[in-house]
Amino acid sequence: MMETAPMGFAPVSVMLGEAAALLLALIFARAALHKFGDAARFTGVLADYQLLPEGLAGKLARVLPVIEIALAAGLVAGAASPLLRTLSALAAIALLAIYAAAIGANLLRGRYWIDCGCGGAPESLSWWLVGRNTLFVSAGLLAATTPVPPMGWGGHAAAAAVALLAFACIVGAEQALANDRLIRRRRAEARSWIFGART
């Protein structure tokens, strides 16, 4: 007689697929809220990338957060629809790849001081951000390729817990990096002031 999974739970691969979709939903929702919260600043960030025709940054600054919210909603609702989750995950992968390419293009031109506009603490461009987006793309691939069979409350709760834990780790790492940059800048300013005062 075939063994079945405990009631309310699902195979680990299925839960990880949903967790990946929920993680991307959290990331896109946070990014969108950040952009909505300061549209003028985000317009300036897009213009700083110097990859868009003049005048297009303002229009794109209004469209991108709407796209990100739509993707977040699609990834969450995809728990009940395999096609919706697959399409949302593929669109998320495409958007993340565009973001990574924009960051990489500016890094190759030596323009690393630009704020990435990713959401959360201000962060200048770095290859770390390209690598982080690559990891997010991997999460998108997992979400897009994992089956979406029915799951009980236990499976959904486990997937949500994994997604929230991963999101908390990402936010914590970003804040730690931001704090480290601030400390190094303060130390550099203090050294400059001390040596300047001695001359």
C-alpha positions in Angstrom: 0.0 0.0 0.0 1.4 3.4 -1.0 2.4 5.7 1.9 1.1 9.2 1.9 2.5 12.4 3.3 1.2 13.5 6.8 -2.1 15.4 6.6 -1.5 19.1 6.0 2.0 18.7 4.7 3.6 18.3 1.2 6.9 17.0 -0.2 9.9 19.2 0.6 10.5 20.2 -3.0 6.9 21.5 -3.3 7.2 23.6 -0.2 10.6 25.0 -1.3 9.0 26.0 -4.6 6.3 27.9 -2.9 8.8 29.4 -0.4 10.8 30.6 -3.4 7.7 32.2 -4.9 6.8 33.9 -1.6 10.4 35.1 -1.1 10.3 36.8 -4.5 6.9 38.2 -3.7 8.3 39.8 -0.5 11.3 41.2 -2.3 9.2 42.8 -5.1 6.6 44.1 -2.7 9.3 45.8 -0.6 11.0 47.3 -3.6 7.7 48.6 -5.0 6.7 50.2 -1.7 10.1 51.8 -1.5 9.6 53.3 -5.0 6.1 54.4 -4.4 7.3 56.1 -1.2 9.7 58.4 -2.9 9.0 58.5 -6.6 11.0 61.7 -7.2 14.1 60.1 -5.7 13.6 56.9 -7.7 13.3 58.9 -10.9 16.7 60.4 -10.0 18.2 57.0 -9.4 17.0 55.8 -12.8 18.4 58.8 -14.5 21.8 58.2 -12.7 22.1 54.9 -14.5 22.4 56.8 -17.8 20.9 53.9 -19.7 17.6 55.5 -20.7 16.6 58.1 -23.3 16.1 61.5 -21.8 12.7 62.0 -20.3 12.0 58.3 -20.0 13.2 57.9 -16.4 10.1 59.6 -14.9 7.7 57.4 -16.9 9.5 54.2 -16.0 9.7 55.3 -12.3 5.9 55.2 -12.3 5.5 52.0 -14.2 8.2 49.8 -12.5 6.6 49.7 -9.0 3.2 48.8 -10.5 4.9 45.9 -12.4 6.6 44.8 -9.2 3.4 44.8 -7.2 1.7 42.8 -9.9 4.5 40.2 -9.9 4.3 40.0 -6.1 0.5 39.4 -6.3 0.9 36.8 -9.1 3.6 34.9 -7.1 1.4 34.7 -4.0 -1.8 33.8 -5.9 0.2 31.3 -7.9 -0.1 28.9 -4.9 -3.5 28.0 -6.4 -2.6 28.3 -10.1 0.5 26.6 -11.6 0.2 28.6 -14.8 0.0 32.0 -12.9 3.0 31.1 -10.7 5.1 30.0 -13.7 4.3 33.1 -15.7 4.9 35.4 -12.7 8.2 33.7 -11.9 9.4 33.9 -15.5 8.5 37.6 -15.6 10.3 38.1 -12.3 13.4 36.4 -13.7 13.4 38.7 -16.7 13.1 41.8 -14.6 15.8 40.7 -12.2 18.1 39.9 -15.2 17.5 43.5 -16.5 18.3 44.9 -13.1 21.5 42.9 -12.9 22.5 43.9 -16.4 21.9 47.6 -15.6 24.1 47.3 -12.5 26.8 45.4 -14.3 26.9 47.9 -17.2 27.5 50.8 -14.8 30.1 48.9 -12.8 32.0 48.2 -16.0 32.0 51.9 -16.6 33.3 52.6 -13.2 30.1 54.2 -11.9 29.9 52.3 -8.7 28.7 55.2 -6.5 25.2 55.2 -7.8 22.4 54.2 -5.4 21.0 50.9 -6.7 17.3 51.9 -5.9 16.7 48.3 -4.9 14.6 49.2 -1.8 15.5 49.2 1.9 18.7 50.9 3.0 20.5 53.0 0.3 23.2 50.9 -1.3 25.7 51.8 -3.9 26.3 49.5 -6.9 28.6 46.5 -6.4 29.1 43.1 -7.9 27.5 41.7 -4.7 24.2 43.1 -6.0 24.7 41.3 -9.3 25.4 38.1 -7.4 22.4 38.7 -5.2 20.1 39.1 -8.2 21.6 35.9 -9.6 20.5 34.1 -6.4 17.0 35.6 -6.8 16.9 34.4 -10.4 17.7 30.9 -9.0 14.7 31.3 -6.7 12.6 32.3 -9.6 13.7 29.2 -11.6 12.8 27.0 -8.6 9.3 28.7 -8.3 8.7 28.4 -12.1 9.7 24.7 -12.4 8.3 23.2 -9.2 4.8 21.6 -9.4 2.0 23.2 -7.6 -0.1 20.3 -6.2 -2.7 21.0 -3.5 -1.1 21.6 0.0 -2.7 21.6 3.4 -2.2 24.3 6.0 0.9 22.6 7.2 2.6 22.9 3.8 1.6 26.5 3.3 2.8 27.5 6.9 6.1 25.8 6.4 6.7 27.5 3.0 5.8 30.9 4.5 8.1 30.3 7.5 11.0 29.5 5.1 10.3 32.5 3.0 10.1 34.9 6.0 13.3 33.5 7.4 15.2 33.9 4.1 13.8 37.4 3.7 14.8 38.4 7.2 18.4 37.1 6.5 18.5 39.2 3.3 17.3 42.3 5.0 19.7 41.8 7.9 22.7 41.3 5.6 21.8 44.4 3.6 21.6 46.5 6.9 24.9 45.0 8.1 26.6 46.1 4.9 25.0 49.5 5.0 26.2 49.9 8.6 29.7 48.8 7.7 29.9 51.3 4.9 28.7 54.1 7.2 31.3 53.2 9.9 34.1 53.2 7.3 32.9 56.5 5.9 32.8 58.0 9.4 36.3 56.7 10.2 37.6 58.2 6.9 36.0 61.5 7.8 37.5 61.4 11.3 41.0 60.6 9.9 40.7 63.4 7.4 39.6 65.9 10.1 42.4 64.8 12.5 45.2 65.0 9.9 43.8 68.2 8.5 43.8 69.8 11.9 47.4 68.9 12.4 48.6 70.7 9.2 
